[in-house]
Amino acid sequence: MGRRISNSPVVKYKYEVDGKTFRSNDREFPDGLEDEDIFGLYKKDNIIAIYYNPNKHAESSLFIGTNTMNYIFLCFSAIIAIVGLLFLFFIAIKAKIQSMNS
């Protein structure tokens, strides 16, 4: 199988927690951050801030927060939930009207 080619920058890094070394990489960066900015911030052998999960030290990221796709997914999910609730509401109203007419 061939290798997947990506134009997105990847920052590989290692960090230490409680004497244990972890290695990871990041492919997701905040919206609006250009490749040149990423390469400027993360030069080889630079000391940088790493955010890691205190309960699972192997889970880490260079950035905390969210990006636009997360908001789009959240809005889409909310719209589906509202449409579903409206559908259930109208079914309940229809059933009530039918029961009153019987």
N, CA, C and O atoms as a GROMACS GRO file, in nm:
protein
  408
    1MET      N    1   0.084  -0.117   0.000
    1MET     CA    2   0.000   0.000   0.000
    1MET      C    3   0.089   0.124   0.000
    1MET      O    4   0.192   0.125   0.068
    2GLY      N    5   0.052   0.228  -0.075
    2GLY     CA    6   0.132   0.349  -0.087
    2GLY      C    7   0.121   0.439   0.034
    2GLY      O    8   0.032   0.423   0.117
    3ARG      N    9   0.211   0.533   0.042
    3ARG     CA   10   0.209   0.630   0.152
    3ARG      C   11   0.112   0.742   0.120
    3ARG      O   12   0.097   0.781   0.004
    4ARG      N   13   0.048   0.792   0.221
    4ARG     CA   14  -0.044   0.904   0.204
    4ARG      C   15   0.036   1.034   0.205
    4ARG      O   16   0.121   1.055   0.291
    5ILE      N   17   0.006   1.120   0.109
    5ILE     CA   18   0.077   1.247   0.099
    5ILE      C   19  -0.013   1.357   0.154
    5ILE      O   20  -0.132   1.364   0.121
    6SER      N   21   0.043   1.443   0.238
    6SER     CA   22  -0.032   1.552   0.297
    6SER      C   23   0.048   1.681   0.283
    6SER      O   24   0.171   1.681   0.293
    7ASN      N   25  -0.023   1.790   0.260
    7ASN     CA   26   0.043   1.921   0.251
    7ASN      C   27   0.043   1.993   0.385
    7ASN      O   28   0.099   2.102   0.396
    8SER      N   29  -0.018   1.934   0.485
    8SER     CA   30  -0.024   1.997   0.617
    8SER      C   31   0.104   1.972   0.694
    8SER      O   32   0.160   1.862   0.688
    9PRO      N   33   0.152   2.074   0.766
    9PRO     CA   34   0.273   2.052   0.846
    9PRO      C   35   0.246   1.958   0.963
    9PRO      O   36   0.135   1.952   1.016
   10VAL      N   37   0.348   1.885   1.002
   10VAL     CA   38   0.341   1.795   1.117
   10VAL      C   39   0.455   1.833   1.210
   10VAL      O   40   0.570   1.840   1.168
   11VAL      N   41   0.423   1.856   1.335
   11VAL     CA   42   0.524   1.890   1.435
   11VAL      C   43   0.539   1.768   1.526
   11VAL      O   44   0.446   1.730   1.597
   12LYS      N   45   0.657   1.708   1.524
   12LYS     CA   46   0.687   1.594   1.612
   12LYS      C   47   0.758   1.648   1.735
   12LYS      O   48   0.845   1.734   1.726
   13TYR      N   49   0.720   1.594   1.850
   13TYR     CA   50   0.780   1.643   1.973
   13TYR      C   51   0.786   1.534   2.077
   13TYR      O   52   0.716   1.432   2.067
   14LYS      N   53   0.869   1.555   2.177
   14LYS     CA   54   0.875   1.463   2.291
   14LYS      C   55   0.868   1.546   2.418
   14LYS      O   56   0.908   1.662   2.421
   15TYR      N   57   0.816   1.483   2.523
   15TYR     CA   58   0.802   1.551   2.651
   15TYR      C   59   0.813   1.449   2.762
   15TYR      O   60   0.799   1.329   2.739
   16GLU      N   61   0.837   1.497   2.881
   16GLU     CA   62   0.858   1.409   2.995
   16GLU      C   63   0.760   1.442   3.106
   16GLU      O   64   0.740   1.558   3.141
   17VAL      N   65   0.698   1.337   3.161
   17VAL     CA   66   0.606   1.351   3.274
   17VAL      C   67   0.642   1.243   3.375
   17VAL      O   68   0.647   1.125   3.342
   18ASP      N   69   0.667   1.285   3.497
   18ASP     CA   70   0.701   1.192   3.606
   18ASP      C   71   0.815   1.098   3.567
   18ASP      O   72   0.812   0.979   3.600
   19GLY      N   73   0.915   1.151   3.497
   19GLY     CA   74   1.032   1.073   3.461
   19GLY      C   75   1.015   0.983   3.340
   19GLY      O   76   1.110   0.914   3.301
   20LYS      N   77   0.897   0.982   3.279
   20LYS     CA   78   0.872   0.898   3.162
   20LYS      C   79   0.864   0.988   3.038
   20LYS      O   80   0.798   1.092   3.040
   21THR      N   81   0.932   0.946   2.930
   21THR     CA   82   0.934   1.024   2.807
   21THR      C   83   0.823   0.978   2.713
   21THR      O   84   0.803   0.858   2.693
   22PHE      N   85   0.752   1.074   2.657
   22PHE     CA   86   0.645   1.048   2.560
   22PHE      C   87   0.681   1.117   2.429
   22PHE      O   88   0.745   1.222   2.430
   23ARG      N   89   0.639   1.060   2.319
   23ARG     CA   90   0.658   1.120   2.186
   23ARG      C   91   0.522   1.132   2.120
   23ARG      O   92   0.436   1.044   2.135
   24SER      N   93   0.504   1.241   2.047
   24SER     CA   94   0.377   1.261   1.979
   24SER      C   95   0.399   1.353   1.860
   24SER      O   96   0.512   1.393   1.831
   25ASN      N   97   0.290   1.387   1.793
   25ASN     CA   98   0.295   1.483   1.683
   25ASN      C   99   0.161   1.553   1.674
   25ASN      O  100   0.059   1.501   1.719
   26ASP      N  101   0.163   1.669   1.615
   26ASP     CA  102   0.040   1.747   1.596
   26ASP      C  103   0.024   1.780   1.450
   26ASP      O  104   0.118   1.820   1.382
   27ARG      N  105  -0.099   1.760   1.402
   27ARG     CA  106  -0.133   1.794   1.264
   27ARG      C  107  -0.244   1.897   1.258
   27ARG      O  108  -0.277   1.947   1.150
   28GLU      N  109  -0.302   1.929   1.372
   28GLU     CA  110  -0.412   2.026   1.375
   28GLU      C  111  -0.366   2.152   1.447
   28GLU      O  112  -0.314   2.147   1.558
   29PHE      N  113  -0.386   2.263   1.379
   29PHE     CA  114  -0.344   2.391   1.432
   29PHE      C  115  -0.460   2.489   1.425
   29PHE      O  116  -0.554   2.467   1.348
   30PRO      N  117  -0.456   2.595   1.504
   30PRO     CA  118  -0.567   2.691   1.504
   30PRO      C  119  -0.590   2.750   1.364
   30PRO      O  120  -0.498   2.768   1.285
   31ASP      N  121  -0.717   2.781   1.337
   31ASP     CA  122  -0.752   2.844   1.210
   31ASP      C  123  -0.674   2.975   1.195
   31ASP      O  124  -0.655   3.048   1.292
   32GLY      N  125  -0.630   3.002   1.075
   32GLY     CA  126  -0.560   3.127   1.046
   32GLY      C  127  -0.410   3.119   1.067
   32GLY      O  128  -0.339   3.214   1.032
   33LEU      N  129  -0.360   3.011   1.123
   33LEU     CA  130  -0.216   2.996   1.143
   33LEU      C  131  -0.156   2.938   1.015
   33LEU      O  132  -0.188   2.825   0.977
   34GLU      N  133  -0.072   3.014   0.950
   34GLU     CA  134  -0.013   2.973   0.823
   34GLU      C  135   0.104   2.877   0.846
   34GLU      O  136   0.162   2.873   0.955
   35ASP      N  137   0.137   2.800   0.742
   35ASP     CA  138   0.249   2.706   0.753
   35ASP      C  139   0.378   2.775   0.796
   35ASP      O  140   0.453   2.721   0.877
   36GLU      N  141   0.403   2.894   0.742
   36GLU     CA  142   0.526   2.967   0.777
   36GLU      C  143   0.528   3.000   0.926
   36GLU      O  144   0.634   2.995   0.989
   37ASP      N  145   0.412   3.033   0.982
   37ASP     CA  146   0.403   3.062   1.126
   37ASP      C  147   0.437   2.938   1.207
   37ASP      O  148   0.509   2.944   1.306
   38ILE      N  149   0.384   2.825   1.163
   38ILE     CA  150   0.408   2.699   1.235
   38ILE      C  151   0.556   2.664   1.230
   38ILE      O  152   0.615   2.627   1.331
   39PHE      N  153   0.616   2.676   1.111
   39PHE     CA  154   0.759   2.645   1.099
   39PHE      C  155   0.843   2.742   1.181
   39PHE      O  156   0.948   2.704   1.234
   40GLY      N  157   0.798   2.866   1.192
   40GLY     CA  158   0.871   2.964   1.272
   40GLY      C  159   0.862   2.936   1.421
   40GLY      O  160   0.959   2.952   1.495
   41LEU      N  161   0.745   2.892   1.466
   41LEU     CA  162   0.723   2.864   1.608
   41LEU      C  163   0.793   2.735   1.653
   41LEU      O  164   0.842   2.727   1.765
   42TYR      N  165   0.796   2.638   1.565
   42TYR     CA  166   0.842   2.504   1.604
   42TYR      C  167   0.965   2.462   1.525
   42TYR      O  168   0.961   2.370   1.443
   43LYS      N  169   1.074   2.531   1.553
   43LYS     CA  170   1.201   2.494   1.491
   43LYS      C  171   1.262   2.378   1.569
   43LYS      O  172   1.236   2.361   1.688
   44LYS      N  173   1.342   2.300   1.501
   44LYS     CA  174   1.404   2.184   1.563
   44LYS      C  175   1.480   2.225   1.689
   44LYS      O  176   1.551   2.325   1.692
   45ASP      N  177   1.463   2.146   1.792
   45ASP     CA  178   1.530   2.161   1.922
   45ASP      C  179   1.483   2.281   2.003
   45ASP      O  180   1.545   2.313   2.105
   46ASN      N  181   1.375   2.349   1.961
   46ASN     CA  182   1.317   2.455   2.043
   46ASN      C  183   1.249   2.394   2.165
   46ASN      O  184   1.197   2.282   2.157
   47ILE      N  185   1.249   2.464   2.275
   47ILE     CA  186   1.172   2.424   2.393
   47ILE      C  187   1.036   2.491   2.380
   47ILE      O  188   1.027   2.613   2.366
   48ILE      N  189   0.930   2.411   2.384
   48ILE     CA  190   0.794   2.462   2.362
   48ILE      C  191   0.700   2.412   2.471
   48ILE      O  192   0.732   2.319   2.544
   49ALA      N  193   0.584   2.476   2.482
   49ALA     CA  194   0.481   2.433   2.579
   49ALA      C  195   0.402   2.317   2.519
   49ALA      O  196   0.362   2.321   2.403
   50ILE      N  197   0.381   2.216   2.600
   50ILE     CA  198   0.301   2.100   2.562
   50ILE      C  199   0.186   2.090   2.661
   50ILE      O  200   0.207   2.103   2.782
   51TYR      N  201   0.067   2.066   2.612
   51TYR     CA  202  -0.050   2.045   2.698
   51TYR      C  203  -0.082   1.896   2.694
   51TYR      O  204  -0.104   1.840   2.587
   52TYR      N  205  -0.084   1.832   2.811
   52TYR     CA  206  -0.113   1.689   2.815
   52TYR      C  207  -0.225   1.661   2.914
   52TYR      O  208  -0.251   1.738   3.006
   53ASN      N  209  -0.290   1.548   2.891
   53ASN     CA  210  -0.399   1.503   2.976
   53ASN      C  211  -0.339   1.452   3.107
   53ASN      O  212  -0.261   1.357   3.105
   54PRO      N  213  -0.374   1.512   3.220
   54PRO     CA  214  -0.316   1.467   3.347
   54PRO      C  215  -0.355   1.325   3.385
   54PRO      O  216  -0.288   1.261   3.466
   55ASN      N  217  -0.465   1.275   3.328
   55ASN     CA  218  -0.508   1.137   3.356
   55ASN      C  219  -0.448   1.036   3.259
   55ASN      O  220  -0.435   0.919   3.293
   56LYS      N  221  -0.413   1.081   3.140
   56LYS     CA  222  -0.352   0.994   3.038
   56LYS      C  223  -0.236   1.072   2.976
   56LYS      O  224  -0.254   1.144   2.878
   57HIS      N  225  -0.120   1.059   3.034
   57HIS     CA  226  -0.005   1.140   2.994
   57HIS      C  227   0.032   1.127   2.848
   57HIS      O  228   0.095   1.217   2.792
   58ALA      N  229  -0.004   1.018   2.784
   58ALA     CA  230   0.031   0.998   2.642
   58ALA      C  231  -0.054   1.084   2.550
   58ALA      O  232  -0.020   1.098   2.432
   59GLU      N  233  -0.164   1.142   2.600
   59GLU     CA  234  -0.249   1.229   2.518
   59GLU      C  235  -0.200   1.373   2.535
   59GLU      O  236  -0.199   1.427   2.645
   60SER      N  237  -0.160   1.433   2.422
   60SER     CA  238  -0.106   1.568   2.431
   60SER      C  239  -0.140   1.650   2.307
   60SER      O  240  -0.188   1.597   2.206
   61SER      N  241  -0.115   1.779   2.318
   61SER     CA  242  -0.138   1.870   2.206
   61SER      C  243  -0.052   1.994   2.224
   61SER      O  244  -0.011   2.028   2.335
   62LEU      N  245  -0.026   2.061   2.114
   62LEU     CA  246   0.047   2.187   2.120
   62LEU      C  247  -0.047   2.303   2.149
   62LEU      O  248  -0.005   2.408   2.197
   63PHE      N  249  -0.175   2.284   2.118
   63PHE     CA  250  -0.275   2.389   2.137
   63PHE      C  251  -0.393   2.334   2.214
   63PHE      O  252  -0.428   2.216   2.199
   64ILE      N  253  -0.454   2.417   2.297
   64ILE     CA  254  -0.579   2.380   2.361
   64ILE      C  255  -0.687   2.470   2.302
   64ILE      O  256  -0.659   2.583   2.261
   65GLY      N  257  -0.806   2.421   2.299
   65GLY     CA  258  -0.916   2.498   2.242
   65GLY      C  259  -0.982   2.419   2.130
   65GLY      O  260  -0.978   2.296   2.127
   66THR      N  261  -1.042   2.493   2.039
   66THR     CA  262  -1.119   2.429   1.933
   66THR      C  263  -1.092   2.499   1.801
   66THR      O  264  -1.028   2.604   1.796
   67ASN      N  265  -1.143   2.440   1.693
   67ASN     CA  266  -1.130   2.503   1.563
   67ASN      C  267  -1.268   2.514   1.498
   67ASN      O  268  -1.366   2.467   1.555
   68THR      N  269  -1.276   2.574   1.383
   68THR     CA  270  -1.403   2.601   1.316
   68THR      C  271  -1.483   2.474   1.290
   68THR      O  272  -1.606   2.474   1.304
   69MET      N  273  -1.417   2.366   1.252
   69MET     CA  274  -1.488   2.242   1.221
   69MET      C  275  -1.565   2.190   1.343
   69MET      O  276  -1.672   2.132   1.328
   70ASN      N  277  -1.511   2.209   1.462
   70ASN     CA  278  -1.582   2.167   1.583
   70ASN      C  279  -1.712   2.244   1.598
   70ASN      O  280  -1.815   2.186   1.634
   71TYR      N  281  -1.710   2.375   1.572
   71TYR     CA  282  -1.830   2.456   1.581
   71TYR      C  283  -1.932   2.416   1.474
   71TYR      O  284  -2.052   2.412   1.502
   72ILE      N  285  -1.886   2.388   1.354
   72ILE     CA  286  -1.976   2.344   1.246
   72ILE      C  287  -2.044   2.214   1.285
   72ILE      O  288  -2.165   2.199   1.268
   73PHE      N  289  -1.967   2.118   1.337
   73PHE     CA  290  -2.024   1.991   1.380
   73PHE      C  291  -2.125   2.011   1.493
   73PHE      O  292  -2.231   1.948   1.492
   74LEU      N  293  -2.093   2.097   1.588
   74LEU     CA  294  -2.184   2.124   1.699
   74LEU      C  295  -2.315   2.185   1.649
   74LEU      O  296  -2.422   2.143   1.692
   75CYS      N  297  -2.307   2.283   1.559
   75CYS     CA  298  -2.428   2.346   1.504
   75CYS      C  299  -2.511   2.246   1.424
   75CYS      O  300  -2.634   2.242   1.437
   76PHE      N  301  -2.446   2.164   1.343
   76PHE     CA  302  -2.517   2.063   1.265
   76PHE      C  303  -2.588   1.964   1.356
   76PHE      O  304  -2.703   1.927   1.330
   77SER      N  305  -2.521   1.922   1.462
   77SER     CA  306  -2.582   1.829   1.558
   77SER      C  307  -2.701   1.892   1.628
   77SER      O  308  -2.803   1.826   1.650
   78ALA      N  309  -2.690   2.019   1.664
   78ALA     CA  310  -2.800   2.090   1.730
   78ALA      C  311  -2.921   2.101   1.636
   78ALA      O  312  -3.034   2.083   1.680
   79ILE      N  313  -2.897   2.130   1.509
   79ILE     CA  314  -3.007   2.140   1.412
   79ILE      C  315  -3.077   2.006   1.399
   79ILE      O  316  -3.200   2.001   1.397
   80ILE      N  317  -3.002   1.897   1.390
   80ILE     CA  318  -3.063   1.764   1.379
   80ILE      C  319  -3.145   1.733   1.504
   80ILE      O  320  -3.255   1.679   1.494
   81ALA      N  321  -3.093   1.768   1.622
   81ALA     CA  322  -3.167   1.743   1.747
   81ALA      C  323  -3.296   1.823   1.750
   81ALA      O  324  -3.400   1.770   1.791
   82ILE      N  325  -3.293   1.949   1.709
   82ILE     CA  326  -3.414   2.033   1.709
   82ILE      C  327  -3.517   1.979   1.611
   82ILE      O  328  -3.636   1.973   1.643
   83VAL      N  329  -3.472   1.940   1.492
   83VAL     CA  330  -3.565   1.884   1.392
   83VAL      C  331  -3.627   1.755   1.447
   83VAL      O  332  -3.747   1.732   1.430
   84GLY      N  333  -3.549   1.673   1.512
   84GLY     CA  334  -3.601   1.549   1.571
   84GLY      C  335  -3.705   1.577   1.679
   84GLY      O  336  -3.808   1.511   1.684
   85LEU      N  337  -3.677   1.674   1.766
   85LEU     CA  338  -3.773   1.709   1.871
   85LEU      C  339  -3.902   1.767   1.813
   85LEU      O  340  -4.011   1.736   1.861
   86LEU      N  341  -3.890   1.851   1.709
   86LEU     CA  342  -4.010   1.904   1.643
   86LEU      C  343  -4.092   1.793   1.581
   86LEU      O  344  -4.215   1.794   1.588
   87PHE      N  345  -4.024   1.697   1.520
   87PHE     CA  346  -4.093   1.582   1.460
   87PHE      C  347  -4.172   1.506   1.567
   87PHE      O  348  -4.288   1.472   1.547
   88LEU      N  349  -4.107   1.478   1.680
   88LEU     CA  350  -4.176   1.408   1.789
   88LEU      C  351  -4.293   1.489   1.843
   88LEU      O  352  -4.398   1.434   1.875
   89PHE      N  353  -4.276   1.620   1.854
   89PHE     CA  354  -4.381   1.708   1.902
   89PHE      C  355  -4.503   1.701   1.810
   89PHE      O  356  -4.616   1.687   1.857
   90PHE      N  357  -4.481   1.710   1.678
   90PHE     CA  358  -4.592   1.706   1.584
   90PHE      C  359  -4.659   1.569   1.580
   90PHE      O  360  -4.780   1.560   1.559
   91ILE      N  361  -4.584   1.463   1.599
   91ILE     CA  362  -4.644   1.328   1.606
   91ILE      C  363  -4.733   1.319   1.730
   91ILE      O  364  -4.843   1.264   1.724
   92ALA      N  365  -4.686   1.373   1.843
   92ALA     CA  366  -4.765   1.370   1.966
   92ALA      C  367  -4.893   1.452   1.950
   92ALA      O  368  -4.999   1.408   1.996
   93ILE      N  369  -4.886   1.568   1.887
   93ILE     CA  370  -5.004   1.653   1.863
   93ILE      C  371  -5.103   1.580   1.773
   93ILE      O  372  -5.224   1.580   1.798
   94LYS      N  373  -5.051   1.517   1.667
   94LYS     CA  374  -5.136   1.445   1.573
   94LYS      C  375  -5.208   1.329   1.644
   94LYS      O  376  -5.327   1.306   1.622
   95ALA      N  377  -5.135   1.256   1.730
   95ALA     CA  378  -5.196   1.146   1.804
   95ALA      C  379  -5.303   1.197   1.899
   95ALA      O  380  -5.408   1.133   1.914
   96LYS      N  381  -5.279   1.309   1.963
   96LYS     CA  382  -5.377   1.368   2.056
   96LYS      C  383  -5.503   1.410   1.982
   96LYS      O  384  -5.615   1.386   2.030
   97ILE      N  385  -5.486   1.472   1.865
   97ILE     CA  386  -5.602   1.514   1.785
   97ILE      C  387  -5.682   1.391   1.740
   97ILE      O  388  -5.805   1.392   1.743
   98GLN      N  389  -5.612   1.287   1.697
   98GLN     CA  390  -5.682   1.165   1.653
   98GLN      C  391  -5.757   1.100   1.768
   98GLN      O  392  -5.868   1.050   1.749
   99SER      N  393  -5.697   1.102   1.888
   99SER     CA  394  -5.765   1.041   2.003
   99SER      C  395  -5.887   1.122   2.045
   99SER      O  396  -5.985   1.066   2.095
  100MET      N  397  -5.882   1.254   2.024
  100MET     CA  398  -5.997   1.338   2.058
  100MET      C  399  -6.110   1.319   1.957
  100MET      O  400  -6.228   1.331   1.993
  101ASN      N  401  -6.078   1.290   1.834
  101ASN     CA  402  -6.179   1.270   1.730
  101ASN      C  403  -6.240   1.130   1.734
  101ASN      O  404  -6.340   1.105   1.667
  102SER      N  405  -6.182   1.040   1.810
  102SER     CA  406  -6.235   0.903   1.816
  102SER      C  407  -6.340   0.887   1.920
  102SER      O  408  -6.394   0.777   1.937
   0.00000   0.00000   0.00000
